[in-house]
Amino acid sequence: MTNTSRVFEHRQIWRLTPNALREATTLLAGAILRDHQPVQHVIGIANGGVAPARMIASTLEVKARTVRARHNTGDATYQQATGKVTVDLDPLTRALNGQRMKGRVLVVDDICGSGATLRRLRHDLAPLLSPSATMLTAVLCLNTGAATLPDYSIWTVSDWVVFPWEKPPADHDTTPLPRPEEVLRHA
């Protein structure tokens, strides 16, 4: 069985600011273009991967698509991964209308906590890819407990992260993530 434990040191709850989000997605798009030009498809994992996927897709001048995947059982802080990921590919399948994606496909999420979501989507998206297609993964944050690594990330974290599209916890202060300076490549 694969490790599904996220690491939470309980030192602080990180907060991704909108400015840091813009800078991070610009850095990710630049690194991906440098290493893998061109990218034909960008897929955001809903909910958290949608905004960064749209921002990256805009920079790469391609359309962003969405798939739904759920790993957490709720929205409370410090949740451990269940290892059970539910995926809904129906909207993407309908949009493809029987066609398979060709070229380079970039899958984007906000965080890779245990790696289970990325692992599951690599498997579930395979039938929607042409035989010559290649898949890349990029996340904003990578938890130190992740057993499956994305191809690219910005921040490595050992605590909970609150993103701009989430409501900050009322009972905890948050600390802004540092300004993004580089893209980490894991592949």
N, C-alpha and C positions, 0 to 999 in steps of 0.2 A: 504494500500500500504506500502511496506517495504522501509525504508530509503535507499537512494542511494547516499548520500552525503559523499564525502571524505573530510577529514579535512586537510586544508592547512594553516598553520600559517604564511607562507612566511618568515620564519627566515633564512632558507638555503635550498639548494637542496642537498640532501644526495647522496653519491656515494658509491656503493658497490665495494670494490676492489677484485681482483681475490683471494688474500690470505684470505680475510674475507669470501669469498664465499666458499672456500675449508673448512675452519674451521667450518662454519655454517652448511654445508651439513654433515660433520662428526659428529657434535653434534646432528643434527636431526636424522641421521641414528642410532646413539647410543641410543638416548631416545626412538625411535620407537622400536628398537630391545629389549630394556629393558622392555618395556611395552607390546609389542605385537608380540613377536617372534612366528612364522615366518611370513614374508610378502611374498606372492606369486607373486604379480603383482605391478609394479610401473608405473604410467601414468603421463607424464609431459604435462601440458597445454601449447600449443604453442601460442606465441613464448617464453615468459619469463620463463615458467616452465620446458622447455626441458633440459637445461644445469644442473640445480640442480637435476632434476629427474634422469638424467644419472649418476650423481655423487653418489646420494643416492643408486640407483639400483646397481651400481658397488660395493659399500660397502656391500650391502645386498646380493650380488651375484645372482641377478635376472635380467631379461631383462627389459629394459625401453621401454615403448610404448608411443605414442603421440596421443593426441586429439587436435583439433584446436578449440579455442574459442576466440572470439573478443568482447571486451567491449568498448574500446576507439574508438573514431571516427577518430583519427589521432595520431601523435607522439609528438604533442606540449606539453609543460609542463603545469602543473596545470589544467588539464582537469577534469571536474566533470564527474561522472559516468552517463551514460544515463539510466541505468536500463534495457537496452535491450542487451542481450548477444546472439550472433550468435555462433552456435556450429556445427562442422563437425566431426561426428563420423565414417564416411565411411572408412578411412584407418584402424581404430581399428576393426571395424566390419569385414572387409575383412581379417585382420590378424587372427581374432578369428575363421573364417571359420565355423560359425554356432555353435561354442562351447560357453558356458558361463564361465566367470571367476569364479574360486572357491577360497576359502580361504580369505585371507586378501588382499585388494586392496588399495594401497596408491596413492592418487592423489596429485601432487606437482605443485605449482605455485610460481612465484617470489614474488607476493604481493597480499594481500587480501585488496582491496581498499574499496569497499562497501559490499562485500560478494556475489554480484549477480552472479559472474561466478561460485563460489563454489556451491551456491544454485542450479543453473541451471544444473551443471554437476552431482550433487547428483541425481537429477531427471532423467536426460537423460541417465546416465550410468546404472540405475537400471535394465532395460531390458537385459543388457549384463552380469548381475551378476547371479550366481546360488542362489537359495533361502537361502543357508547357508553362503554366502559370506558376509563379512563386509567391509565397506569402511572407510578409514581414510584420513584426509587431512592435508597437511603440507605446509607452506609458509615460505619464508625468512622474509618478512616484513608484518606487520599488521597495517593498518591505523586505527587511533583511531575512525574514523567515521563508521567503518564496522558494519553492522547490523547482519551479519552472520559471526560467528567466525570459523576459522580452528581448527582442533584438536591440532596442534602444530605450533609454530612460533618462530622466534629468536628475531627480533627487532620490537618494537612498534614505529610507526612514525606518525607525524602530519605534514608532508611536502612531497614534491615530492622526489622520489628516482630514480637515474639513475643506471642501472645495467651494468655489464661488456660487455654485448652483444648489448648495446645501445650507440648511439653517444651522448656525453655530450652536453648540450646546449651551443652554442657559446656565448650567451649574459649573462650567469650567471656563477659565481664561484660555485664549488661544495665542500662539506665537507665530508671526508670519514666517513662512519658509524663506530662506535666504535667496537673494537674487540669483537666478540661474546663470551659470557661467560656462557650463560645458555639457555636452551630450555624452552619456556613457553608452558604449557599445558592448553588448554581451554576447554577440554571435561570432 
